[in-house]
């Protein structure tokens, strides 16, 4: 039995099997892989690994499963930003395994996870936002994961339009950012416009509408390192409401039981 070490825990066995830490990998691609020339060409601390053989380039990443880079040339491989999954090969540019329709020279960062390519706004390199107005486009940079933006027409969460928002009056509650620490402060927030309040979770990919009947007093407060929003009738935790009357009754019952 022959074994060839590739690095990052990978090895080729008998030119017919690929293992990583003794677990078989990439089996369904075996008919397309040339085992004799298969090798690692670049890696980002095991988070993203690029492979090549005599015919093709491959990527395996936390951002995408093992895949072939379409139309790539294995001997013409250049890393632009391996942490972001940006590489080029054979005159083509790639975001991980996805071929991009533009030149990296035309790519300009806006803010957060948004970019400009000529007169087009992109989210995360590969998602063109066809409705976005570049001249009025603004990113809410207060958010740690800055994937919320607006222009004169729409509010955008990631690359999608959030329907029904009054953009002119939409605002994040400043207390979410200038108050004391609260749990999950890095990705959970509240906002409101003239019609509704909103709960935003930038990791769970959620913008939830809150139909408050007392929007004028809707506010945010930290209690025992937990972030809550309040109106006259309810307390909101992670966007879920509980009646203030019920909370008062529960507090009375707890106190009476002491």
N, C-alpha and C positions, 0 to 999 in steps of 0.2 A: 504494500500500500504506500502510495506517494502522498506527500503533503506539502503544500506551498503556503507559507504565511504571507498575508496581505497587509496586516496591521489592523488596528481598531478591533481586534478579536476575530477577524475574518481569516479563513483559510480555505484553500481549494484542495479537495481530496480526489486523487486519482483522475483529475481532469474531468470529473463528472458530477461533482457535488460541491456546494458551498455551505460552509458552516460558520456560525458566529457563536463563540463560547459553547461549542458542541451542539448547538441547535441549528437545524437545517434552515436555510434562508433562500428565498427567491426561486423556489422550485418551479413555479408555473412559467418562469422565464428561461428555463434551461434550454428549450429548443432554439432560442434566439441568442444565447450567450456563447461566445467562443472561450471555453475554459482556459485554454493554453495561454491566451493573451490577456485574460481578465485581471485587472489590477485596480488599486485605489489611486486616483490621481490628485485628490484633494479632500481634506476633511476639516470640519469645524468642531473639534472636541467631541466627536461622535454624534453631535446634534444633526449635522448634515454631512453626508459622505457622497462624493462623486467617484464613480467607477468608469472604466473604459475597457474595451477590448479592441481588436483590430477593425471592428466595423461600427461600433456604436458607443455613445455616452449614456451613462445611467446615473440616477440620483436616488438616494434613500435618506429620508429626513423625517423629523418630528412634524414637519409641515405637509408632507405628502408621503404616500407609500412608495416603495421601489418602482421606478418607472424609467422608460427610455426617453431621452430628450429628442423630440422629433427633428429630423433633418440636420442633426448636429454632426460635426466631423471630429472623430476621436483624437486626431493629432493636432487639431486647431482649437485648443481649449484655453479660455482666459477667464480668470476670476475678477469680477468687478467689485462685489461685496458678498463674501461667502456667508456672513452672518444673516444677511437679508435674502440670500438665495439668488443673487444676481450674477449671472455668468454669460459669456458669449462663446459662440463656436460657429465656424463656417459662415460667417456673415449674419448669423441669427443671434438674437438676444433672448434670454430666458429668465423667468422667475420660477425658481425650482424646476419643475418639469414642464412648465407652460411657456410656449413660444410667445414672445411679445411682439406687437405690431409696430413698434417704434424703436428709434435709436436711443441709446443711453445718453448721447450728447443732447438730446431734446428733453431729457427728464430733469425737472426742477422741483425741489421740495417746497411745499407751501407751509404746512405746519402739521404736527401730529402725524397721522397716517395718510395724509392727502398729498398729492403731487400734481404737477402741471406738465402736460406734454403739448407743446405749442398752445393752441387755444382751448384745450380740453382738460378737464379735471379728472384725475384718477384717484381711486381709493386702493391703497395697498398694491400699487404697481400694475395690477392686472384687471382692474374693474373700472372701465370708463363710465363716468357719470354724465350721461348724455343730456340730462335736464339741467345740469348745474350752470349757473351764470358766473363765469370766471371773474368778471369785474367786481361783483358784489360778494364773492365767496369769502366766508369767514369761518375759521375753526375755533371751537371752544377750547382754548389751550389750558384752561383751568383744570380740565380733566386729565388725570394721569395717563389714561389710555385715550388719547385725543381722537376719538372716532365719532364725534358729534360736530356737525357744521351747519351753516345756513347760508343762503343767499337772499336776494330780495323777494324770491318767490316761495322757497321751500325750506323746511328743516330736514336735515339728512342724518340718519343714524347709520354709520358705516357708509355704504353706497346706496342705501334705500331712502326714498322719500317717506317721511312720517306724515301721514295724511291728517288733515283737519287742524293743523297747528296754525295759530295766528302768529306769523313770523315777526311782525313788527313789534308785538308786545311780549314775545317769548323771552324769558330770562331764567338763568339758573339761580337758585336761592344762595345768596352769598354766605349764609351761615354754614353751608356744607363745606366751605373752604376756610373760613376764618374762625371757626369755633374750635373747641377742644377736640382731641383725638376721639374717634369713634370706630367701632369695629367695621371692617370692610369700607373704610373711608376712601380707599384707593379706587373704588369702582361703583359705589352706590351713591346716588344723588337725587335731589328733588328740584323741580322747576315748575313754572307756571306761565300762562299767557292770560289774556283777558277772558278766556272762556273755560279753561280747564287747568288742573294741576297735573304734574307728571312725575312718575317714578322712573329713574334711569339706572340701568345696570349695564355698564359697558363691557363686562365680561360675559354675562349671561345673554347678551344681545337682546336687550329688552328695553322698550320705551312703553310704559303702561300709563294709560289715561286714567286720571282720578277725577271723577265728576263731583267735585265738592260743592255743597250748597252755601258755603261761606268762604268763598275764594279770597275775599278781601282780607281775611285774617290768617290765611294759610301760611304757616311758618315752619321752621326747622329748629330742633333743639337736641342737644346731647344730654342724656340722662344715664348715669352709670356706664359710661363708655359705649352706649348704644345710640345710634342716630334715629330720631323719630320726626315725622312731620305731624302737624296738628291743624285742625280747623275747629269750629265751635262744637261739632258733633262727634268727631272721631280722632283717634290717634292712628298713625300709619307707620307700620314697621315693615320694611322691605316692600312697600307698596300695598300691603294688606291692612285693611282697616279693622279697628276694634272700637266699639262705642265707648265714649268717655263715661257714660252712666254705668256701663258694665264694669269698667275698670274701677270706678268708685265703689261699686257694690263689692267687688272682689277684695278691694283694700279694706273695707269695713269688716268683711268676714274674716280676713286674715288677722286683723287687729283684735277682733273679738275672741279669736281662738288662742291668743297668746296668754 
